[in-house]
Every structure is written in structure tokens, then in C-alpha cells.
Amino acid sequence: MSSLRVSIDSGVCIGAGQCVLTAPSVFDQDDDGFGLVRTGREDGGGDPLVKDAARACPVQAITVEED
């Protein structure tokens, strides 16, 4: 069974918020509006929209790796 590792490159993120709109159970925004992976959701939390959220990012700041 494969597992996921989800991360956001904070140096690339522009705070567009598409990740939060697409998969709010996995992504959130910090106080400055930049995306972050919710604590404990680094494995994608079983959300089927994680990969869609990564594709929706206008600057490709999200990485979804399968083990």
C-alpha cells in the first residue's frame, strides 16, 4: 500500500489559496496568507483531492510524493 508525503515550498508559495479551496482538510493558510500543510496531514489525510490541489497551485509550490 502506498502512502503520501505532502509538502509546500514556502519559498515558492504566493498565497493564492487554491490548495485550501480544493482540499481544506489537508491545507490551511498561515497568518500571512501563505499555504501550509495542516499538522498531522502530511500524509494527505486520505483526502482524494490532495493531488488536485497540487495541480491547482499556480506556482507548483506543492509536492505530493508517493512512497
N, CA, C and O atoms as a Tinker XYZ file with bonds, in Angstrom:
   268  protein
     1  N      0.843000   -1.189000    0.000000    73     2
     2  CA     0.000000    0.000000    0.000000    64     1     3
     3  C      0.885000    1.248000    0.000000    63     2     4     5
     4  O      1.822000    1.343000    0.793000    81     3
     5  N      0.601000    2.181000   -0.864000    73     3     6
     6  CA     1.425000    3.384000   -0.948000    64     5     7
     7  C      0.904000    4.448000    0.015000    63     6     8     9
     8  O     -0.288000    4.525000    0.313000    81     7
     9  N      1.830000    5.252000    0.483000    73     7    10
    10  CA     1.453000    6.378000    1.333000    64     9    11
    11  C      1.971000    7.655000    0.681000    63    10    12    13
    12  O      2.861000    7.621000   -0.169000    81    11
    13  N      1.408000    8.758000    1.089000    73    11    14
    14  CA     1.772000   10.047000    0.504000    64    13    15
    15  C      2.573000   10.884000    1.480000    63    14    16    17
    16  O      2.460000   10.739000    2.697000    81    15
    17  N      3.387000   11.763000    0.915000    73    15    18
    18  CA     4.058000   12.819000    1.675000    64    17    19
    19  C      3.723000   14.122000    0.964000    63    18    20    21
    20  O      4.043000   14.302000   -0.211000    81    19
    21  N      3.083000   15.016000    1.681000    73    19    22
    22  CA     2.631000   16.275000    1.110000    64    21    23
    23  C      3.423000   17.414000    1.750000    63    22    24    25
    24  O      3.576000   17.465000    2.970000    81    23
    25  N      3.921000   18.319000    0.923000    73    23    26
    26  CA     4.643000   19.476000    1.457000    64    25    27
    27  C      4.413000   20.693000    0.563000    63    26    28    29
    28  O      4.046000   20.578000   -0.606000    81    27
    29  N      4.641000   21.853000    1.155000    73    27    30
    30  CA     4.557000   23.118000    0.420000    64    29    31
    31  C      5.896000   23.828000    0.550000    63    30    32    33
    32  O      6.426000   23.965000    1.653000    81    31
    33  N      6.433000   24.271000   -0.559000    73    31    34
    34  CA     7.671000   25.046000   -0.562000    64    33    35
    35  C      7.316000   26.486000   -0.229000    63    34    36    37
    36  O      6.796000   27.218000   -1.071000    81    35
    37  N      7.599000   26.885000    0.994000    73    35    38
    38  CA     7.216000   28.229000    1.451000    64    37    39
    39  C      7.953000   29.331000    0.703000    63    38    40    41
    40  O      7.500000   30.475000    0.687000    81    39
    41  N      9.077000   29.004000    0.087000    73    39    42
    42  CA     9.802000   29.991000   -0.690000    64    41    43
    43  C      9.198000   30.242000   -2.059000    63    42    44    45
    44  O      9.527000   31.227000   -2.720000    81    43
    45  N      8.313000   29.348000   -2.484000    73    43    46
    46  CA     7.676000   29.457000   -3.792000    64    45    47
    47  C      6.225000   29.923000   -3.662000    63    46    48    49
    48  O      5.721000   30.638000   -4.528000    81    47
    49  N      5.560000   29.522000   -2.588000    73    47    50
    50  CA     4.139000   29.832000   -2.390000    64    49    51
    51  C      3.884000   31.338000   -2.463000    63    50    52    53
    52  O      4.623000   32.139000   -1.892000    81    51
    53  N      2.805000   31.704000   -3.189000    73    51    54
    54  CA     2.433000   33.117000   -3.298000    64    53    55
    55  C      1.130000   33.424000   -2.551000    63    54    56    57
    56  O      0.650000   34.557000   -2.566000    81    55
    57  N      0.565000   32.400000   -1.898000    73    55    58
    58  CA    -0.651000   32.621000   -1.113000    64    57    59
    59  C     -1.919000   32.704000   -1.933000    63    58    60    61
    60  O     -2.871000   33.371000   -1.526000    81    59
    61  N     -1.956000   32.040000   -3.082000    73    59    62
    62  CA    -3.149000   32.082000   -3.930000    64    61    63
    63  C     -4.350000   31.410000   -3.267000    63    62    64    65
    64  O     -5.495000   31.785000   -3.523000    81    63
    65  N     -4.090000   30.415000   -2.412000    73    63    66
    66  CA    -5.168000   29.773000   -1.658000    64    65    67
    67  C     -5.910000   28.678000   -2.387000    63    66    68    69
    68  O     -6.895000   28.160000   -1.861000    81    67
    69  N     -5.474000   28.305000   -3.576000    73    67    70
    70  CA    -6.155000   27.244000   -4.319000    64    69    71
    71  C     -6.096000   25.908000   -3.588000    63    70    72    73
    72  O     -7.029000   25.110000   -3.679000    81    71
    73  N     -5.010000   25.660000   -2.865000    73    71    74
    74  CA    -4.891000   24.406000   -2.116000    64    73    75
    75  C     -5.962000   24.321000   -1.032000    63    74    76    77
    76  O     -6.586000   23.277000   -0.843000    81    75
    77  N     -6.166000   25.425000   -0.327000    73    75    78
    78  CA    -7.159000   25.456000    0.756000    64    77    79
    79  C     -8.565000   25.305000    0.189000    63    78    80    81
    80  O     -9.401000   24.622000    0.781000    81    79
    81  N     -8.829000   25.925000   -0.932000    73    79    82
    82  CA   -10.142000   25.808000   -1.559000    64    81    83
    83  C    -10.412000   24.386000   -2.054000    63    82    84    85
    84  O    -11.548000   23.913000   -2.011000    81    83
    85  N     -9.364000   23.708000   -2.524000    73    83    86
    86  CA    -9.521000   22.380000   -3.106000    64    85    87
    87  C     -9.538000   21.274000   -2.058000    63    86    88    89
    88  O    -10.362000   20.363000   -2.138000    81    87
    89  N     -8.644000   21.340000   -1.077000    73    87    90
    90  CA    -8.533000   20.280000   -0.066000    64    89    91
    91  C     -8.362000   20.900000    1.325000    63    90    92    93
    92  O     -7.280000   20.817000    1.908000    81    91
    93  N     -9.416000   21.518000    1.860000    73    91    94
    94  CA    -9.300000   22.216000    3.143000    64    93    95
    95  C     -9.009000   21.317000    4.341000    63    94    96    97
    96  O     -8.592000   21.808000    5.390000    81    95
    97  N     -9.219000   20.020000    4.204000    73    95    98
    98  CA    -8.900000   19.126000    5.318000    64    97    99
    99  C     -7.393000   18.896000    5.442000    63    98   100   101
   100  O     -6.919000   18.436000    6.481000    81    99
   101  N     -6.640000   19.215000    4.384000    73    99   102
   102  CA    -5.196000   18.998000    4.368000    64   101   103
   103  C     -4.421000   20.308000    4.426000    63   102   104   105
   104  O     -3.369000   20.382000    5.061000    81   103
   105  N     -4.937000   21.339000    3.766000    73   103   106
   106  CA    -4.208000   22.602000    3.660000    64   105   107
   107  C     -4.891000   23.720000    4.429000    63   106   108   109
   108  O     -6.108000   23.723000    4.610000    81   107
   109  N     -4.080000   24.664000    4.874000    73   107   110
   110  CA    -4.568000   25.857000    5.562000    64   109   111
   111  C     -3.663000   27.003000    5.127000    63   110   112   113
   112  O     -2.730000   26.806000    4.349000    81   111
   113  N     -3.941000   28.189000    5.629000    73   111   114
   114  CA    -3.080000   29.336000    5.357000    64   113   115
   115  C     -2.597000   29.907000    6.674000    63   114   116   117
   116  O     -3.333000   29.939000    7.661000    81   115
   117  N     -1.344000   30.362000    6.679000    73   115   118
   118  CA    -0.795000   30.960000    7.896000    64   117   119
   119  C     -1.301000   32.394000    8.051000    63   118   120   121
   120  O     -2.096000   32.870000    7.240000    81   119
   121  N     -0.842000   33.067000    9.083000    73   119   122
   122  CA    -1.314000   34.425000    9.374000    64   121   123
   123  C     -1.016000   35.419000    8.255000    63   122   124   125
   124  O     -1.665000   36.460000    8.156000    81   123
   125  N     -0.025000   35.094000    7.406000    73   123   126
   126  CA     0.320000   35.968000    6.288000    64   125   127
   127  C     -0.363000   35.543000    4.992000    63   126   128   129
   128  O     -0.152000   36.161000    3.949000    81   127
   129  N     -1.177000   34.496000    5.050000    73   127   130
   130  CA    -1.920000   34.055000    3.876000    64   129   131
   131  C     -1.230000   33.002000    3.031000    63   130   132   133
   132  O     -1.749000   32.613000    1.985000    81   131
   133  N     -0.067000   32.534000    3.468000    73   131   134
   134  CA     0.653000   31.525000    2.700000    64   133   135
   135  C      0.183000   30.128000    3.086000    63   134   136   137
   136  O     -0.209000   29.881000    4.226000    81   135
   137  N      0.231000   29.225000    2.118000    73   135   138
   138  CA    -0.249000   27.868000    2.336000    64   137   139
   139  C      0.636000   27.072000    3.272000    63   138   140   141
   140  O      1.848000   27.276000    3.354000    81   139
   141  N     -0.014000   26.156000    3.977000    73   139   142
   142  CA     0.707000   25.218000    4.816000    64   141   143
   143  C     -0.075000   23.919000    4.882000    63   142   144   145
   144  O     -1.286000   23.891000    4.667000    81   143
   145  N      0.641000   22.847000    5.182000    73   143   146
   146  CA     0.002000   21.555000    5.367000    64   145   147
   147  C     -0.404000   21.471000    6.833000    63   146   148   149
   148  O      0.410000   21.706000    7.726000    81   147
   149  N     -1.667000   21.134000    7.076000    73   147   150
   150  CA    -2.160000   21.038000    8.450000    64   149   151
   151  C     -1.349000   19.995000    9.225000    63   150   152   153
   152  O     -0.967000   18.960000    8.679000    81   151
   153  N     -1.097000   20.278000   10.485000    73   151   154
   154  CA    -0.372000   19.357000   11.343000    64   153   155
   155  C     -1.097000   18.013000   11.378000    63   154   156   157
   156  O     -2.306000   17.945000   11.595000    81   155
   157  N     -0.335000   16.956000   11.161000    73   155   158
   158  CA    -0.895000   15.613000   11.149000    64   157   159
   159  C     -1.467000   15.193000    9.813000    63   158   160   161
   160  O     -1.926000   14.060000    9.665000    81   159
   161  N     -1.446000   16.090000    8.834000    73   159   162
   162  CA    -1.994000   15.778000    7.500000    64   161   163
   163  C     -0.896000   15.674000    6.450000    63   162   164   165
   164  O     -1.175000   15.719000    5.252000    81   163
   165  N      0.346000   15.535000    6.891000    73   163   166
   166  CA     1.475000   15.439000    5.963000    64   165   167
   167  C      1.371000   14.212000    5.071000    63   166   168   169
   168  O      2.059000   14.122000    4.054000    81   167
   169  N      0.504000   13.257000    5.449000    73   167   170
   170  CA     0.290000   12.051000    4.643000    64   169   171
   171  C     -0.929000   12.192000    3.729000    63   170   172   173
   172  O     -1.362000   11.219000    3.111000    81   171
   173  N     -1.475000   13.396000    3.646000    73   171   174
   174  CA    -2.637000   13.644000    2.802000    64   173   175
   175  C     -3.958000   13.372000    3.482000    63   174   176   177
   176  O     -5.010000   13.713000    2.941000    81   175
   177  N     -3.930000   12.767000    4.652000    73   175   178
   178  CA    -5.142000   12.540000    5.425000    64   177   179
   179  C     -6.214000   11.740000    4.711000    63   178   180   181
   180  O     -7.387000   11.801000    5.082000    81   179
   181  N     -5.824000   10.991000    3.688000    73   179   182
   182  CA    -6.795000   10.212000    2.941000    64   181   183
   183  C     -7.685000   11.031000    2.022000    63   182   184   185
   184  O     -8.624000   10.500000    1.431000    81   183
   185  N     -7.397000   12.316000    1.899000    73   183   186
   186  CA    -8.221000   13.193000    1.057000    64   185   187
   187  C     -7.927000   12.926000   -0.419000    63   186   188   189
   188  O     -6.790000   13.092000   -0.860000    81   187
   189  N     -8.934000   12.518000   -1.181000    73   187   190
   190  CA    -8.704000   12.219000   -2.598000    64   189   191
   191  C     -8.392000   13.453000   -3.448000    63   190   192   193
   192  O     -7.995000   13.315000   -4.605000    81   191
   193  N     -8.563000   14.651000   -2.893000    73   191   194
   194  CA    -8.335000   15.874000   -3.666000    64   193   195
   195  C     -6.938000   16.473000   -3.489000    63   194   196   197
   196  O     -6.651000   17.545000   -4.022000    81   195
   197  N     -6.070000   15.785000   -2.741000    73   195   198
   198  CA    -4.718000   16.317000   -2.500000    64   197   199
   199  C     -3.974000   16.547000   -3.813000    63   198   200   201
   200  O     -3.368000   17.601000   -4.007000    81   199
   201  N     -4.016000   15.572000   -4.710000    73   199   202
   202  CA    -3.302000   15.727000   -5.986000    64   201   203
   203  C     -3.935000   16.821000   -6.836000    63   202   204   205
   204  O     -3.230000   17.531000   -7.553000    81   203
   205  N     -5.252000   16.967000   -6.765000    73   203   206
   206  CA    -5.922000   18.051000   -7.482000    64   205   207
   207  C     -5.471000   19.399000   -6.939000    63   206   208   209
   208  O     -5.280000   20.348000   -7.700000    81   207
   209  N     -5.301000   19.483000   -5.630000    73   207   210
   210  CA    -4.842000   20.734000   -5.011000    64   209   211
   211  C     -3.440000   21.075000   -5.493000    63   210   212   213
   212  O     -3.144000   22.238000   -5.768000    81   211
   213  N     -2.581000   20.075000   -5.596000    73   211   214
   214  CA    -1.216000   20.315000   -6.084000    64   213   215
   215  C     -1.253000   20.824000   -7.521000    63   214   216   217
   216  O     -0.511000   21.739000   -7.880000    81   215
   217  N     -2.114000   20.233000   -8.336000    73   215   218
   218  CA    -2.228000   20.683000   -9.737000    64   217   219
   219  C     -2.819000   22.087000   -9.828000    63   218   220   221
   220  O     -2.508000   22.831000  -10.758000    81   219
   221  N     -3.666000   22.451000   -8.872000    73   219   222
   222  CA    -4.320000   23.760000   -8.899000    64   221   223
   223  C     -3.388000   24.896000   -8.495000    63   222   224   225
   224  O     -3.675000   26.061000   -8.768000    81   223
   225  N     -2.280000   24.566000   -7.849000    73   223   226
   226  CA    -1.348000   25.604000   -7.392000    64   225   227
   227  C     -0.742000   26.321000   -8.597000    63   226   228   229
   228  O     -0.107000   25.685000   -9.439000    81   227
   229  N     -0.931000   27.644000   -8.688000    73   227   230
   230  CA    -0.441000   28.370000   -9.871000    64   229   231
   231  C      1.079000   28.449000   -9.977000    63   230   232   233
   232  O      1.608000   28.749000  -11.047000    81   231
   233  N      1.791000   28.183000   -8.872000    73   231   234
   234  CA     3.254000   28.253000   -8.913000    64   233   235
   235  C      3.915000   26.910000   -8.593000    63   234   236   237
   236  O      5.122000   26.845000   -8.358000    81   235
   237  N      3.119000   25.848000   -8.586000    73   235   238
   238  CA     3.620000   24.480000   -8.319000    64   237   239
   239  C      4.443000   24.399000   -7.034000    63   238   240   241
   240  O      5.509000   23.785000   -7.011000    81   239
   241  N      3.939000   25.024000   -5.962000    73   239   242
   242  CA     4.641000   25.009000   -4.681000    64   241   243
   243  C      4.382000   23.735000   -3.872000    63   242   244   245
   244  O      5.062000   23.477000   -2.879000    81   243
   245  N      3.396000   22.941000   -4.301000    73   243   246
   246  CA     3.012000   21.747000   -3.547000    64   245   247
   247  C      3.653000   20.518000   -4.158000    63   246   248   249
   248  O      3.624000   20.322000   -5.373000    81   247
   249  N      4.230000   19.693000   -3.300000    73   247   250
   250  CA     4.807000   18.420000   -3.718000    64   249   251
   251  C      4.012000   17.300000   -3.068000    63   250   252   253
   252  O      3.789000   17.301000   -1.858000    81   251
   253  N      3.587000   16.345000   -3.886000    73   251   254
   254  CA     2.923000   15.140000   -3.385000    64   253   255
   255  C      3.757000   13.963000   -3.871000    63   254   256   257
   256  O      3.818000   13.682000   -5.068000    81   255
   257  N      4.395000   13.282000   -2.930000    73   255   258
   258  CA     5.228000   12.132000   -3.262000    64   257   259
   259  C      4.558000   10.866000   -2.770000    63   258   260   261
   260  O      4.005000   10.837000   -1.670000    81   259
   261  N      4.604000    9.817000   -3.580000    73   259   262
   262  CA     4.090000    8.520000   -3.173000    64   261   263
   263  C      5.255000    7.626000   -2.805000    63   262   264   265
   264  O      6.242000    7.520000   -3.532000    81   263
   265  N      5.111000    6.979000   -1.642000    73   263   266
   266  CA     6.149000    6.031000   -1.205000    64   265   267
   267  C      5.899000    4.665000   -1.819000    63   266   268
   268  O      6.662000    3.730000   -1.574000    81   267
